[in-house]
């Protein structure tokens, strides 16, 4: 891709140089106007070469757009990438990679609803700008301090580059009870119902008690006789 870009830049530069040189030659009377106009009439404005002239103009316009617009936008994006030196060469890390590292760290915090991160390059390091949406009822200062420390530690441990500043903006604070209730209801629905186990107790044999005889009046008379 770099070879094609160099070729396009070379062709575009040659065309610009030819046009600029022709204008200067006419201005300083090095060549006469009639000669230049004759060349235009014989080639540029000749209906026989219309297809070639129109195609060439379109190609030149596209090359100009490629060199001026697209290359400049790509170069701006490339400037945001980070180069990390190693023993065997350099590693290029994109801006999105660094920002995703910071986001993944904050996503582990249950006190934070949403997070946005933007990285900017600094001298021999980077700076991070983060925006958080926190739940109501949490200690914002404590959470932000922990986020700053964890993000700095994770980025430096992952890509090996210094993180100087981590500026955090609390974008909004929302109620947490609605979210917690929804989560609890979801867990209740998703959780399987526990099966009730029937406990069988062993039967204990109880000894039989024989009834004692009851003395009656007839029995007493018989005994007296």
C-alpha positions in Angstrom: 0.0 0.0 0.0 2.9 2.4 0.7 4.3 1.7 -2.8 0.9 2.7 -4.4 0.8 5.9 -2.2 4.3 6.8 -3.3 3.4 6.3 -7.0 0.3 8.4 -6.7 2.2 11.2 -5.0 4.9 11.1 -7.6 2.4 11.3 -10.5 0.5 14.1 -8.8 3.7 16.0 -8.2 4.9 15.7 -11.8 1.6 17.1 -13.1 1.8 20.0 -10.6 5.4 20.7 -11.7 4.5 20.7 -15.4 1.6 23.1 -15.0 3.6 25.4 -12.7 6.6 25.3 -15.1 4.4 26.1 -18.2 2.8 29.1 -16.4 6.3 30.4 -15.4 7.7 30.0 -18.9 4.8 32.0 -20.4 5.1 34.7 -17.7 8.8 35.2 -18.3 8.3 35.1 -22.1 10.5 32.0 -22.4 7.9 30.5 -24.7 5.3 32.5 -26.6 1.6 32.3 -25.9 0.9 31.1 -29.4 3.0 28.0 -28.9 1.2 27.1 -25.7 -2.2 27.8 -27.1 -1.4 25.8 -30.2 -0.5 22.8 -28.0 -3.8 23.2 -26.2 -5.8 23.4 -29.4 -4.0 20.5 -31.0 -4.3 18.2 -28.0 -6.4 19.3 -25.1 -9.3 20.9 -27.1 -9.1 18.5 -30.0 -12.3 16.4 -30.1 -10.2 13.5 -31.3 -8.6 13.3 -27.8 -11.6 14.1 -25.7 -11.7 10.6 -24.1 -8.1 10.7 -23.2 -8.3 14.3 -21.8 -11.4 13.7 -19.8 -10.0 10.4 -18.3 -6.8 12.1 -17.5 -8.6 15.0 -15.7 -10.7 12.6 -13.6 -7.6 10.6 -12.6 -5.8 13.7 -11.6 -8.7 14.9 -9.5 -8.9 11.5 -7.8 -5.2 11.5 -7.1 -5.5 15.0 -5.6 -8.2 13.9 -3.3 -6.3 10.8 -2.3 -3.1 12.8 -1.5 -4.7 15.7 0.2 -7.9 14.4 1.9 -7.5 10.7 2.6 -3.8 10.6 3.3 -4.1 13.5 5.8 -7.0 11.8 7.6 -5.0 8.5 7.8 -2.0 10.3 9.1 -4.0 12.0 11.9 -5.3 8.6 13.0 -1.7 7.1 12.8 -0.4 9.9 15.0 -2.7 8.8 17.8 -1.2 5.3 17.8 1.5 4.4 20.3 5.0 3.0 19.5 6.5 0.8 22.1 10.2 0.0 21.7 11.4 -3.6 22.3 14.7 -5.4 21.9 13.7 -6.7 18.5 11.9 -3.6 17.1 8.8 -1.5 17.7 5.2 -2.4 18.5 2.4 -0.1 17.3 -0.6 -0.1 19.6 -3.8 1.6 18.4 -5.7 4.2 20.4 -8.8 1.9 20.6 -6.8 -0.8 22.3 -5.7 1.5 25.1 -9.2 2.9 25.6 -10.7 -0.6 25.7 -8.2 -1.6 28.4 -9.4 1.2 30.5 -13.1 0.4 29.9 -12.7 -3.2 30.7 -11.2 -2.3 34.1 -14.1 -0.1 35.0 -16.7 -2.6 33.9 -15.7 -4.8 36.8 -17.0 -2.1 39.2 -20.7 -2.8 40.2 -21.0 0.8 41.3 -20.5 2.1 37.7 -23.2 1.9 35.1 -21.4 3.1 32.0 -17.9 4.3 31.1 -16.3 6.2 28.2 -12.5 6.6 27.7 -10.4 8.7 25.4 -6.6 8.5 25.2 -4.3 11.4 24.3 -0.6 11.1 23.7 1.9 12.9 26.0 5.6 13.2 26.0 7.0 9.7 26.8 3.5 8.5 27.9 -0.2 9.0 27.6 -3.1 10.7 29.4 -6.6 9.3 29.8 -9.9 11.1 30.0 -12.8 9.1 31.3 -16.5 9.7 31.8 -18.5 7.6 34.3 -22.2 7.1 35.1 -22.3 6.0 38.8 -25.1 4.6 40.9 -26.6 6.8 43.6 -25.5 6.1 47.2 -21.8 5.3 46.5 -18.8 7.3 47.6 -17.8 9.0 44.3 -14.4 10.1 45.5 -13.5 6.6 46.7 -14.7 5.0 43.5 -12.9 7.5 41.3 -9.6 7.1 43.2 -9.8 3.4 42.8 -10.6 3.6 39.1 -7.7 5.9 38.5 -5.3 3.6 40.3 -6.6 0.4 38.7 -6.6 1.9 35.2 -3.1 3.2 35.5 -1.8 -0.1 36.9 -3.5 -2.2 34.2 -2.4 0.0 31.2 1.2 0.2 32.4 1.3 -3.6 33.0 -0.3 -4.4 29.7 1.5 -2.2 27.2 4.4 -1.0 29.2 4.0 2.7 28.8 3.7 5.4 31.4 0.2 6.9 32.3 0.6 10.4 33.7 -2.9 11.7 34.2 -6.3 10.0 34.4 -9.0 12.7 34.5 -12.4 11.4 35.4 -15.8 13.1 34.9 -18.9 12.0 36.6 -21.4 12.4 33.8 -24.5 11.3 35.8 -25.8 9.6 38.9 -28.7 7.2 38.7 -30.8 5.3 41.2 -29.6 1.8 41.9 -32.7 0.3 43.5 -34.5 -0.2 40.1 -31.5 -1.9 38.7 -31.0 -4.1 41.7 -34.7 -5.1 41.8 -34.6 -6.0 38.1 -31.4 -8.1 38.6 -33.0 -9.8 41.6 -36.1 -10.7 39.7 -34.1 -12.0 36.8 -32.1 -14.1 39.2 -35.3 -15.4 40.8 -36.7 -16.4 37.5 -33.5 -17.9 36.2 -32.7 -19.8 39.4 -34.0 -23.4 39.4 -36.5 -24.3 42.1 -35.1 -26.6 44.7 -36.7 -30.0 45.1 -38.3 -30.7 48.4 -36.8 -33.8 49.9 -39.2 -36.0 52.1 -37.5 -37.2 55.2 -38.6 -40.7 56.3 -38.2 -41.3 59.9 -37.9 -45.0 61.0 -40.7 -46.5 63.0 -39.9 -47.3 66.6 -41.6 -50.4 68.0 -43.5 -49.4 71.1 -44.1 -52.2 73.8 -47.7 -53.3 74.2 -49.2 -52.6 77.6 -51.7 -55.3 78.7 -54.7 -53.9 80.6 -54.9 -54.7 84.3 -58.1 -56.6 85.4 -60.7 -54.6 87.2 -62.2 -56.0 90.4 -65.9 -56.2 90.5 -68.4 -56.9 93.3 -69.2 -60.5 92.0 -65.5 -61.4 92.2 -65.4 -60.2 95.8 -68.4 -62.3 96.8 -66.9 -65.4 95.2 -63.7 -64.9 97.1 -65.6 -64.5 100.5 -67.6 -67.8 99.9 
